[in-house]
Amino acid sequence: MPTTAQSAKLGLDLVPDLVERQASLNPSAVALVEGRESLTYGELVARSRNLAAEIAERELGPDEGVAVLAKRSITSVVAALGIMRAGAAYLPLDPSHPEKRLAFQLQDARVKLVVADEGLSLPNGSDAELIALHQSKNKSEMRPLSKASPSPADAQALAYLIYTSGSTGVPKGVEISHGNLLNLVEWHLRQFSVTSHDRASHLAAVGFDAGVWEVWPYLCAGACLEIADEYVTRDPVDFFHWLIEKKITISFAPTVLAEHLLDMNWPGDASLRYLLTGGDVLRKSPRRGFPFRVVNNYGPTECTVVATSGEVAGSIAGSGLPGIGKAISGVQVTLLDEHRQLCAQGTRGEIWISGRGVARGYRNRPQETAERFQTVVQADGTQARAYRTGDIGRQKPDGEFEFLGRLDEQVKIRGFRVEPGEIEAILLEHPAIVACAVVAKTANEGDLKLASYSVKRQGAQLSELEVRVYLGERLPQHMVPSAIYFLEQLPFTKSGKVNRTALQSMNTALPLMAQVSAAAATETQTGVAAIVSALLQIPAVEHNDNFFLIGGHSLLGTQLIARLRKRFGVEVSLRSLFDRPTVSEVAMEVERLARAKRRADAGVPKPAVSRQAMDMTSEGD
C-alpha cells in the first residue's frame, strides 16, 4: 500500500510522474522482466525519456495519437510510457492483426507517428513516420525533454486510445484521459494493497484493454511486472506452473483461463494473493479454502477497464453464478428501464456508468459519442454524464450487481468483445455475397462460438475456405467465425428483420462421427479429422486444414490433446500442436508417438538420431 505521503500525491500527479517517482526512490529495483531480460526502474525511465525526447522533437499537437506497433514486451511498455511522457496518447496495435485492419486504425485515428518493434514496418498505404524501438533501446543516459514537449499539464489530456469492435462494421477508437487512468490506478492500489514487494503478471493481448490494468498500477507502486511468454499464455497448465515458479502475487486472467485455474490443485504456499478475472460471464467459484482470493470484475473499454469489482466467495451449492461486484471508487452504476427511469432494486435494467472512469468518447466520431454518452439522473437524484453499456443487470440486496446479458447481439468470444455487425459488414463487401448474418451459438463444450450464414450471389462460386481466408485477411482471428454456412435465403421475422433466433436454433448440430474429407487418406488422419470436426463443430475437415485457422484456440487445443490421448493413447504436446497444426501434421505426430510407445513397450532402444536429422524430417523418432 502506498504511504500516506504517496497517497496524497496520487491525486496530483499523472501516471508517468508516479512511475518516475518510483525510479527516483529506488532506481535499481527491477521494474520489468521478459524471459532472461530485465529492466530496472532507472533504466525504464531513462529509455522512456529518450523516446519522449525524440517524439517531442516532432512537435505534435494536443491529444495527438502515437501508435505502438509491437508485441507484448519490455519495449512496448517503454514505448507507451515514453509516448505519455511526451504529452501524446499511445495507441496499441497488435502486429499479428491483418494489415488492412492496422492501416484502418492508423488512418481513422489520424496517426502521424508510429513507434514499432525492430523489424516491423508500416502497413501499406500508411504515410505515418516510423521510429524503430531499437534506436533507443540501448541508451541508458537520460535525455532532457525538449522545451517544445507538450507534456500533459492536467488530467484532461489523453493517456491512450484503444479500438473496440463497432456495431456499424467500423471499429471505434476510445479516448481515455489521464484522469480516467489515474482513477483506475488509485482504486487498484488501495483495493489490493499493492506494494513494491508485489510481482504481477502481464499476459493480455496487445490492443486488449486489460493490458492497461495489468501494467500501470504496478509500475506506479514500484512492483515488478513479469511479462508472460506467448506459449505460457496458451496453455492453462503451463500458466499455472509459471505463476508458481515466478512467485506472482497478483495476476489477471481472462475468464476462460481463470476457470481452468480454479480447477487446479494449488499448493498451500503459493505466492498468489489475488487472481483477478473478467471479460466474460464467470461460471465457476473457487473451492472453499483456496490459498488466494478470486475477484470478478466488469467494465467496458469506454469506462477504463473496470467499473465494478467483487470478491467471489467459495462455492456453495445452489448459490448461482458469481456476481460482478460493486462499483469501484470514483464510479457510479445506474440501472434504467426502457423509459430511462430508475429501476427498483432487484429488477432488471440497462447498465449506465458514470464517474471518473468514463471516457471522453470515440475518436473523430461525435455522433456516435453523443449516442452512447448521455446525461442521466442517478439514484441520488443528481445528473451525470454516463456511458450507455447496452448490458442488462440487476442489483442484489447486498448492493452487488449481476450481469444478465446484452440488449443487442454483442457477444464475448474468448474474452474479446465482438460485434457481429462488424463481421457482417466485412462479409457484405465480398462480391459473391448478397446477404449474411453472424450469430453466437453455444458449442458442445459450453463456449460461445461464432457462426456465419451467407447467401451467395446467383451463379457465384464461393467455398467455406475462401470465406475463411477472406475474413482472416481483414479481421483478428477471434472474430473469424468457427462455422461458415451458405443458405438459399436468410430467415426473417414478420417485421422483416433477420430472424437471429431461428439461426441460433437452426439444426446444424453434427452427428457423433462428423463428415471427414476423402483427402484424409490414412486411418490416423481420418480419426484426427473426426475429432477436430466434432470439437469445432465443422461438418467437413480436410487433411491440410490448420486447427487454429478453422476456429481452434489454445484452450480448445488442450481439449483436442485430451481427445487424442483417449482415442490413440499418446500424449501430443501443445507446443507440437502450435508448431504443426494441420490435421495431417497432427496425425503424423500421433503416429510418431505411437511408434515410440510401441518400441518402449517392447524394450527396443530408441535409435540415435542427430539433432540436424530431427530438424530435417517430421517423421524422425
KAFENJO-V464148 format. One record per helix or strand of 2 or more residues. SS is the DSSP state (A for helix, B for strand). FROM is the first residue (numbers start at 0). TO is the last residue. If there is no record, write none. Layout:
# KAFENJO-V464148
ss/from/to
SS/FROM/TO
SS/FROM/TO
This chain:
# KAFENJO-V464148
ss/from/to
A/3/9
A/14/24
B/29/33
B/36/39
A/40/55
B/64/68
A/73/84
B/88/92
A/98/107
B/112/115
B/128/131
A/133/136
B/157/163
B/171/176
A/177/190
B/198/201
A/209/220
B/223/226
A/229/233
A/235/244
B/249/253
A/254/261
B/273/277
B/292/297
A/300/302
B/307/310
B/324/326
B/330/335
B/348/354
B/360/361
A/365/371
B/372/376
B/382/394
B/400/405
B/410/412
B/415/417
A/419/427
B/432/441
B/447/455
A/463/471
A/476/478
B/482/485
A/499/504
A/522/535
A/553/567
A/573/578
A/582/601
A/610/615
